[in-house]
Amino acid sequence: MKQNVYDNSTFFKAYTNLRESGITYNDFIEQPAIKSIVPNMKGKSVLDLGCGDGHFSKYCIENGAKKVIGIDISTNMIERAKKINGDKHIEYICVPMEDLKLTNQQFDLVISSLSIHYVEDYSALIRNINRLLKSNGEFIFSTEHPIVTARKGTSHWISTEENNKLHWALDNYHEEGKREHDWFVDGVVIYHRTISTLINTLIENGFVLDKIVEPQPTPVGLEKMPKLIHEKRRPSFIIIKSKKLNE
Ligand SMILES: C[S@@+](CC[C@H](N)C(=O)[O-])C[C@H]1O[C@@H](n2cnc3c(N)ncnc32)[C@H](O)[C@@H]1O
């Protein structure tokens, strides 16, 4: 059974409040990095997997994409996307990305921002993404970094009694699979995969790697969110850009 925590009203409210604050890891780490490696989108067709409130779908249109399809499992997020990031060139579909068919369409670019760690069967998803891309089409996704998802439980920093962070505790790295943590509500499920799994699954399914980014906070981010200084000690996210091989 697929988790749909963004349709939990407590979670949804807290999450949208956070994103509306504009003071987030997304704003100061992940989004600047992913935007820095997207290709020229002029005239391209884009599939945005786990599109959330659709801000990235809208960004693609504003940067020249001719058509975007945004996919999300959450009715709350899709409704919000239609309301605040609607556009006649964007179609939003509420469906788990694992179940996406779109049998008669192929895209120039598939993008997914911080959503793939919610998917259990990564291999099947990558196979489907390959099918959904044109030859030479690009696939760019960000996900929580395996260094962050590896450990079980929620306490990752080893700290002094005065709460000074000493070390990041990496553990259980090679034990892939389900992790539960508390984020706005108890028991939010994500899936841990090693770096080799993230990359080799792409290679085994007809992709060539183009770039890997382990993003660091922007200077403005460090000013507005001083705790982001700890990102220099270990990365929270990894962004992988790859291309579908010619068929
Ligand atoms: C952290 S949010 C990111 C949203 C958006 N990509 C962004 O960058 O703001 C994760 C999104 O993934 C969606 N999601 C989680 N599991 C999914 C699944 N199996 N299929 C499609 N969407 C999913 C959630 O509903 C949520 O909107």
The ligand as an ORCA input file, in Angstrom:
! r2SCAN-3c Opt
* xyz 0 1
  C       8.737     16.891     -0.704
  S       7.351     17.003     -1.751
  C       8.103     17.689     -3.191
  C       7.111     18.355     -4.071
  C       7.704     19.100     -5.274
  N       8.394     18.211     -6.177
  C       8.602     20.202     -4.807
  O       9.776     20.169     -5.083
  O       8.100     21.084     -4.116
  C       7.058     15.323     -2.233
  C       5.846     15.144     -3.135
  O       5.869     13.797     -3.631
  C       4.532     13.330     -3.640
  N       4.561     11.859     -3.638
  C       4.923     11.034     -2.634
  N       4.824      9.750     -3.019
  C       4.397      9.771     -4.315
  C       4.110      8.765     -5.272
  N       4.238      7.466     -4.983
  N       3.687      9.146     -6.500
  C       3.529     10.461     -6.817
  N       3.781     11.458     -5.934
  C       4.221     11.125     -4.702
  C       3.918     13.932     -2.398
  O       2.504     13.910     -2.421
  C       4.519     15.333     -2.434
  O       3.726     16.235     -3.146
*
